Amino acid sequence: MAVPVAFFALFFAYPVTAIVGRGLKAGGDWQLGRLGEVPARPDILDVLWFTTWQALASTALTLLIALPGAYVFARFDFPGKQLLRAVVTVPFVLPTVVVGTAFLALLGRGGLLDELWGVRLDTTVWAILLAHVFFNYAVVVRTVGGLWSQLDPRQEEAARVLGAGRFAAFRRVTLPALAPAVAAAALMVFLFTFTSFGVVQILGGPAYSTLEVEIYRQTAQLLDLPTAAVLTLVQFAAVGAILAVHAATVRRRERALKLVDPAQTSRRPRGAGQWTLLGGVLLTALLLILLPLGVLVERSFDGADGADGADGADGADGAGGYGFGYYRALQSAGSGGSSTFLVPPLEAVGNSLRYALVATLIALVVGGLAAAALTRRAGPLVRGFDALLMLPLGVSAVTVGFGFLITLDEPPLDLRTSWILVPLAQALVGVPFVVRTMLPVLRAVDDRLREAAAVLGASPLRAWREVDLPLVRRAVLVAAGFAFAVSLGEFGATVFIARPDNPTLPVAVARLLGRSGELNYGQAMALSTILMLVCAASLLLLERIRTDRSGEF
C-alpha cells in the first residue's frame, strides 16, 4: 500500500488540501465562517439545487432507458451482440468534451434538428439530460446486465410453475437479487452527473451551472478562491457519502448471491414480444448513441470544401459539399486567421497519445499495487483506502488541476513547467479503473497456489510473477485500455495545466469551440472525430481480449 498511498497523498490530497486551505485562510487566520456563508448565498443555492436536480433526473432517465438494454444483453443471444456491447460502451470512455460536441452538432444551432425542423435544444436542460443518458447508458447495461446474466433463470421459472405471474415472479425473485446492482449503477450515474463539467459547460450555456462548473468559474474567471474552496468541500462531502453507500451496495451484491455461468442464461429471442423488445433496444442504441456520433462525423466533413477558402477566411464559403478541408486546416497554426493555438491543432493528437501512454503506465503501477494490497488485506482501514482510490472520479478535477499549479512549483517537486504534470493528473483518473478491473480477478486467484509457490522456495516477487501475472494478464490489458481511454479524454484538470504549446485533444476541442467562426467549429468537429475514433478503437480491442464481463466497468 505504500506506493499508492504516497502517490495519492502527494498528487491528490496535497494539492486539494492546499487550494482549499488557501481559500479558507485570510491573513494567516482560518475563516471558517465562510463554510456557512457561501452555501447560503442565493446564487450558490441555485447551483446546488440544479446540480442535485439534474443528477436525479439524469439518473432516473438513464435507468428508464438502459434497464431494457441490460435485460437484452443479459438474456438474449443474437448476431452482433459483442460488437453492439462495445458500441454502447464507447460513450462511457469518450471525453465529455466530445460528448458535448456531438450533441451540439445534433441539437445546437445549425445542427441536424435545427436544419430539419428548426428545433434547437442547446442551452436547455433537455440537451444536458440526453447527453448524460448517452454518456452513462453503458454503466447500467454493464453493471446490471453483468449481474443479470449470472442469475439462474430457473429460480424465476420455479416461481412461475408455483402459480406466480410473469410480473409477480420478476418482482419477488429477480428484482430483489438485482436491487444491489441497480443501486450501484444508479449511484455511479448520480456521481458522474453530479460532478458533470464538460457536458454542462458546452450544452448548458451560462444559464446552467453545476458545482463543478461553478468551481471552475469561481477559480478561473472570478479568481474567488474562498467561494471555490467551500464549494469544493461541499462536493467532496457529497461524493464521499455517495461512495460510502456505493461500497456498501457492492459488498452486499458480492456476498448475497449464487451466480452461474452467463453462457447458460442467454438464448435466442422467442415470440413477437421478445423480438419487439430486442428491436426497441437496437432502435434506442441507434438514435441515442449512433446518431449523435454519426452527426459529429458528418459535421467534420460538412461544407469542408469551403474551409479552404482564399486568404484564410474564417468560415466556409457556403459552397457546401464534403471534403477534408477542416482536417487539412488542423495542420497549420493560426489557420483561418485564428490565434487559438501556438502550434498546429493536429499536434494535439500526438501530445494526447504520449501523455495517455505515460499516464497509463503510472496508473497500472499504482492501481496494480493497490489492487494487490486490497486482495491480501481486510478491515476498516483497507475499506477506507478502497474508497480513497475512487475519490478522483468525483472530486473536482478543476480543483486538482489548479492545486497542481500552486503546490508543485517548488523544489524538490518543481513540476509546474514539466511535461509530466499532465500524465500525473490523468493517472489519478485512470487508477480507479485499473483497481476496479483487476480487483475481482485477483480475488479469484486461489491463494493456495501462492502458498505452494512459497513452499517450493519462490520469493513473493517470483510467486507473483509465476502465479498471479499469467492468470491476470488479460485483466491487466483491459485495465490498461480503460486507463488509456480515460486518460486520453481527461479535461477538467488538464485544461489548467496543459501548456499552450502542448495542448491535449480535449483542451484543443474546447478552445476551438470557444471561438466563433465556421472554420473553428469544423476543426472542433474534426478533432472530436479523431478522438472518438481512437477511443472507440481502444474499446473494440478490449472487447476482443476481455473474458470477464460481470464487472462494473
Number of C-alpha atoms within 10 A of each C-alpha: 15 10 13 21 15 13 15 17 14 15 21 24 17 17 23 26 18 18 23 22 17 16 19 22 15 11 6 8 8 13 14 11 9 17 17 10 11 18 18 12 11 10 11 18 13 15 20 20 14 18 21 17 14 21 23 19 15 26 27 16 16 26 23 13 18 26 18 18 27 25 19 25 25 24 22 18 16 14 8 8 13 14 13 14 17 19 19 23 25 24 26 21 24 23 26 26 28 29 26 28 28 27 27 27 27 26 25 22 16 15 22 21 16 16 14 9 8 12 15 19 20 22 20 17 18 16 22 26 21 16 26 30 26 26 28 28 30 29 25 30 29 26 25 31 30 23 27 27 26 21 24 18 17 10 14 20 15 13 17 16 11 10 10 15 12 12 11 15 20 18 13 13 17 18 15 12 19 19 15 23 27 22 19 26 28 24 20 23 26 25 23 20 28 26 24 25 26 22 26 29 24 23 26 21 14 10 10 19 22 27 25 29 23 22 27 23 16 18 19 15 10 12 12 14 20 23 23 28 27 23 24 24 17 17 21 17 12 16 23 19 11 17 21 13 13 22 17 12 19 16 11 14 18 13 8 10 14 10 13 14 11 19 12 13 18 18 12 12 17 10 8 9 10 14 14 13 16 20 13 14 21 15 13 16 20 16 14 19 22 17 17 24 24 17 19 28 21 16 25 27 22 22 25 29 19 22 32 23 16 10 9 16 18 19 20 22 16 11 11 14 11 15 17 16 23 30 21 16 24 22 14 15 18 17 25 21 12 17 11 18 18 14 18 18 28 23 19 22 19 14 18 23 18 15 22 27 20 19 29 31 17 21 30 26 14 26 30 22 17 26 27 18 18 20 18 11 11 10 8 8 9 17 14 12 16 20 16 17 22 20 18 23 19 23 24 27 30 27 26 27 25 22 25 27 18 14 20 19 14 10 7 7 10 13 17 19 13 12 15 13 22 28 24 24 25 29 29 30 23 33 32 27 26 29 25 19 25 27 22 17 20 21 14 11 15 11 13 9 14 20 14 13 17 14 10 10 11 16 13 13 9 15 19 16 13 15 18 19 15 10 16 18 13 18 23 19 19 27 28 24 23 25 30 28 29 23 32 31 25 30 26 27 20 26 22 21 23 22 16 14 14 20 27 30 30 28 23 27 25 21 16 23 20 14 14 12 16 21 29 26 21 28 29 31 30 27 26 29 22 19 23 25 15 16 24 20 14 19 21 19 14 20 17 12 12 13 11 15 15 17 17 22 20
